[in-house]
Amino acid sequence: MITKLPSWVESGAFLLAVIAGIINAVGLLGFQHQSVSHLSGTVTLLGTQLLPFTSQSLHLLMIIVSFLAGATFSGILIERTALKLGRRYGVALVIEGLLLVAATIALTQGYGGGHYLASAACGLQNAMISTYSGAVVRTTHMTGIVTDLGLMLGARIRGEEWDKRKAWLFSTIFVGFLLGGSSGTWLFAKLHFSALLVPAAMAFTVAVSYWLYLFQQGVKRD
């Protein structure tokens, strides 16, 4: 059970979920209704379009490869999956922000490669935080979050103790993603692809806040 959940875990996960929700909303509205923060639908679409292999098939494949590249880079940068203060989350967030800025520039200029940059940013973020006290923490898609909440409810019905802290963490992530999707819809209507600059700015802000928190706590960065 999660008995002591530092506030930075909850707040950080919430903000990352908001970022992912905004990116995904912009993707669904602007990238031919394609998600970029998770790949289940994209892989399914690719499966339906493998034969014959067309330019659209290549586009879907590149979105998947870009997400994989972002996750791979995160694995190289952060090295370990267990969530811990001092690891290079700030650097990863800055790189994510830069990818989103580059995606905005490309998309506003009409270059479809911006889709791949946004997908890479999501892949990097999704791999950035993996586990905390046995809880799998994902901030770019909700399938695992809702599944875990369902498992916890089932266990509670069986009579097991309810892990309030874990439930609160997962609920916080869900609400953050939902709010991000709503905000992303509004931002896209106002700013079109420039809406991606908002999650980019948020990523930079969270990175700086993380570094300041490390300094205040006297924690050395890896």
KAMO-V409327 format. One record per helix or strand of 3 or more residues. SS is the DSSP state (A for helix, B for strand). FROM is the first residue (numbers start at 1). LEN is the number of residues. Records with the same first field share a line. If there is no record, write none. Layout:
BEGIN
SS: FROM-LEN ; FROM-LEN
END
This chain:
BEGIN
A: 7-24 ; 40-9 ; 55-24 ; 89-20 ; 113-16 ; 143-15 ; 164-54
END
